[in-house]
Amino acid sequence: YKAALPQLPLTTLNSVISVVKLAEDLLPDKPVSRESVAVSVGLMNLLGCPLGGMPSCHGAGGLAGQYRFGARTGGSVVFLGLGKMALAVGAGAYLVALLAL
């Protein structure tokens, strides 16, 4: 628990407060609440971690990067996920062999 305590303020600031503030600045017509972002991060980790996923958050850096490259809707995240799945299916075996070198 000693390693987790210092992480709490950082995680709260980066994964909730800064995401909400950045969303307000970039997308003022789409309101986002701190509560909805916090619940989203919490559910994502409660559901993902027991299934082998790494703990994660939305993070302001991800939002800023996606916005910078043209993302304005949730469809951009779906498109990114489909692209990653296609890469895994199409080149997964080759990439695993490459990593084994």
C-alpha positions in Angstrom: 0.0 0.0 0.0 3.0 2.4 0.5 3.6 2.5 -3.2 -0.1 3.1 -4.0 -0.7 6.1 -1.7 1.6 8.5 -3.6 0.0 7.4 -6.9 -3.5 8.4 -5.8 -3.2 12.2 -6.3 -1.4 11.8 -9.6 -3.9 9.3 -10.9 -6.8 11.5 -9.8 -5.3 14.6 -11.4 -4.3 13.0 -14.7 -7.1 10.5 -15.2 -10.1 12.6 -14.0 -9.5 16.3 -13.3 -7.3 17.1 -16.3 -9.4 15.0 -18.7 -12.5 17.0 -17.7 -10.8 20.3 -17.9 -9.3 19.5 -21.3 -12.6 18.2 -22.6 -14.3 21.4 -21.5 -11.6 23.5 -23.3 -11.6 21.4 -26.5 -15.3 20.4 -26.7 -17.3 23.0 -24.9 -20.6 21.8 -26.4 -20.2 18.3 -25.0 -20.3 18.6 -21.2 -18.4 16.0 -19.1 -18.6 15.6 -15.4 -15.9 14.6 -13.0 -18.2 11.9 -11.6 -18.8 10.3 -15.0 -15.1 10.2 -15.9 -14.2 8.8 -12.4 -16.9 6.1 -12.7 -15.8 5.2 -16.2 -12.1 4.8 -15.1 -13.2 2.8 -12.1 -15.5 0.4 -14.0 -12.8 0.0 -16.7 -10.3 -1.2 -14.1 -12.8 -3.3 -12.1 -13.8 -5.2 -15.2 -10.5 -5.3 -17.0 -8.0 -6.2 -14.3 -9.6 -9.5 -13.3 -9.6 -10.5 -17.0 -5.9 -9.9 -17.3 -5.9 -6.2 -18.4 -3.5 -3.7 -17.0 -4.9 -0.9 -14.8 -5.5 2.1 -17.1 -7.1 5.5 -17.3 -8.3 7.9 -20.0 -5.5 10.4 -19.4 -5.3 13.9 -20.8 -2.4 13.1 -23.1 -4.5 10.6 -25.0 -7.4 13.0 -25.3 -5.1 15.8 -26.5 -3.4 13.5 -29.0 -6.6 12.1 -30.5 -8.1 15.6 -30.7 -5.0 16.9 -32.4 -5.2 14.2 -35.1 -8.9 14.9 -35.9 -10.9 12.7 -33.4 -14.1 14.4 -32.5 -16.4 11.4 -31.7 -16.2 8.0 -30.1 -16.0 6.5 -33.6 -12.4 7.4 -33.7 -11.6 5.1 -30.8 -13.6 2.3 -32.5 -11.6 2.8 -35.7 -8.3 2.7 -33.7 -9.4 -0.5 -32.0 -10.4 -2.1 -35.3 -7.0 -1.1 -36.8 -5.1 -2.6 -33.9 -7.1 -5.9 -34.2 -6.5 -6.0 -38.0 -2.7 -5.5 -37.3 -2.7 -8.3 -34.7 -4.5 -10.7 -37.0 -2.6 -9.8 -40.1 0.9 -9.4 -38.8 0.7 -10.9 -35.3 2.8 -14.0 -36.0 5.4 -12.0 -37.9 5.7 -9.5 -35.1 6.0 -12.2 -32.4 8.8 -13.8 -34.5 10.5 -10.5 -34.8 10.4 -9.9 -31.1 12.0 -13.3 -30.5 15.1 -12.3 -32.3 
